[in-house]
């Protein structure tokens, strides 16, 4: 049995709120891409956005050096 390694994913997408379109980029740590997407959607919907208002454009695994989130970089050391 191998130990799963936590990866960093960058999720880019848009959501609509009050007839405006907003771009977002989330960086999350997760074991699988599916888990990362769920975590990002949960964070976005916590501010009152419905899942049907969200369009995901890209989900990509990135290295700790590529991450622009200081906390994620530090946790990945």
PLY file of the C-alpha trace (Angstrom):
ply
format ascii 1.0
element vertex 77
property float x
property float y
property float z
element edge 76
property int vertex1
property int vertex2
end_header
0.00 0.00 0.00
1.50 3.32 -1.06
1.02 6.57 0.78
-1.02 9.08 -1.21
0.61 12.43 -1.71
-1.33 15.64 -1.34
-1.21 17.66 -4.55
-1.98 21.28 -5.30
-4.66 22.11 -7.86
-5.49 25.44 -9.48
-9.14 25.81 -10.42
-10.09 28.66 -12.76
-13.65 29.54 -13.64
-16.38 32.13 -13.65
-19.64 32.74 -11.84
-22.57 35.05 -12.42
-24.03 37.27 -9.75
-26.55 40.05 -10.36
-26.04 40.03 -14.15
-22.26 40.38 -13.84
-19.68 37.73 -14.63
-16.77 37.28 -12.21
-13.54 35.36 -12.81
-12.05 33.36 -9.95
-8.90 31.34 -9.35
-8.66 29.00 -6.37
-5.66 26.98 -5.29
-6.47 24.04 -3.07
-4.64 21.03 -1.66
-6.25 17.64 -2.23
-5.48 14.01 -2.97
-7.54 13.86 -6.17
-8.77 16.33 -8.78
-12.39 15.52 -7.89
-11.75 16.38 -4.23
-10.06 19.65 -5.20
-13.04 20.66 -7.34
-15.48 19.87 -4.52
-13.41 21.91 -2.04
-13.29 24.92 -4.39
-17.02 24.74 -5.14
-17.79 24.55 -1.43
-15.72 27.70 -0.78
-17.39 29.64 -3.59
-20.94 28.58 -2.70
-20.34 29.64 0.91
-20.66 33.29 -0.22
-24.15 32.79 -1.61
-23.35 31.65 -5.16
-25.32 28.68 -6.46
-23.48 25.80 -8.13
-25.45 26.30 -11.34
-24.03 29.85 -11.56
-20.44 28.50 -11.65
-18.60 27.51 -14.82
-15.27 25.72 -14.41
-12.77 26.52 -17.18
-9.66 24.70 -16.01
-8.46 22.35 -13.30
-4.72 21.80 -13.29
-2.21 20.23 -10.94
0.58 22.68 -10.12
3.87 22.55 -8.24
4.34 24.32 -4.88
6.61 26.83 -6.67
3.81 27.76 -9.09
1.35 28.41 -6.28
0.59 32.06 -5.60
-0.97 31.25 -2.22
1.66 31.67 0.51
-0.06 29.32 2.96
-0.34 26.51 0.40
3.34 26.94 -0.52
4.37 26.75 3.14
2.20 23.71 3.85
3.72 21.91 0.87
7.31 22.13 2.09
0 1
1 2
2 3
3 4
4 5
5 6
6 7
7 8
8 9
9 10
10 11
11 12
12 13
13 14
14 15
15 16
16 17
17 18
18 19
19 20
20 21
21 22
22 23
23 24
24 25
25 26
26 27
27 28
28 29
29 30
30 31
31 32
32 33
33 34
34 35
35 36
36 37
37 38
38 39
39 40
40 41
41 42
42 43
43 44
44 45
45 46
46 47
47 48
48 49
49 50
50 51
51 52
52 53
53 54
54 55
55 56
56 57
57 58
58 59
59 60
60 61
61 62
62 63
63 64
64 65
65 66
66 67
67 68
68 69
69 70
70 71
71 72
72 73
73 74
74 75
75 76
